[in-house]
Amino acid sequence: MSMMNMVILPAAHEFGHILGLKDVYNDDGLVNKPLSIMNHQAQVKGMAQPIDFAMMMVAWKTGTWVSYSAHPEILKKFGIS
């Protein structure tokens, strides 16, 4: 197993939690799960996606943990239905 898979990808995902993001992979309110650092770490190679940054801004502005399914307006903006 590579260093990327063992350390970097989980670290990037966990840093998303520090920034206020909840997991996408177990968000039952989502039918279509967006490509996200909180869901597809290997596919995005440990890089936060535009939808992640949008959700981080919501978390920062509200001072709360953010569930992706709780913000359909952002999902729609990024083509997630």
N, C-alpha and C positions, 0 to 999 in steps of 0.2 A: 504494500500500500504506500502510495507516495506521501510526501510531506504535505502536499496541497490538500489531499483528502483527509489526512489525520489531524492537521492543525489549523491550516488557514481557513478552510471552508467552515468548520464549526465555529471558529473564532469570529469570522465575519457575521455568521448567523446570530451568535450570542451578542455581538455588539449591536445588532439591530434591536435586541431586547433592551439594551441599555438606553437606546434612543427612543424607546416607547412603543416598539412594534410587537404585536402578538404574532404567534405562529399562524401561517396561512394553511399549512398542511392539515391542521385539525379544526379549521374554522368551518363548522357545519352549515353556516349561513351562506356559504359560497358554493354554487353549482359548478361554475367554471373558475378554477383557481389560476390567478395570474402568475406569470413568470416573475419570481421574486426571490430575493435573498432569504426570505422567510419561508420559502417553499422548495425551491430548486437550486440549492447551493452549487451543485456540480455543473448544472446547465449554464448558470450565469457566471461560473468560474470565480465565485466569491465576491462578485461586484454587485452592489446595490443597483437596482433598476429605477427608472424614472417614477414608477408607481410607488416604490419604496420611499423615495425622497418626498413625494407628495404626502404620503402617510406620516412620515417623520415630522413634516411641518404641522400637520394636524395635532400630533402628540405634543409638540413643542408649544403650540398656541394654546392648547387646552390643559396642558399639564397632566394628561391622562394616558394610560395605555390605549393603543389604538387597535381595534379589530377591523380588518379590511371590509368585512361584510356590513359593518355599521356605517359605511360611507359609500353608498351606491353612486353618488354624484362623482366621486373620484374614479370609481371603477368604470363608469360610463365614459368618462373623459379618456381613459386608456383602452377603450374598446372591449371591456369585460362585461358580460351580461349574466 
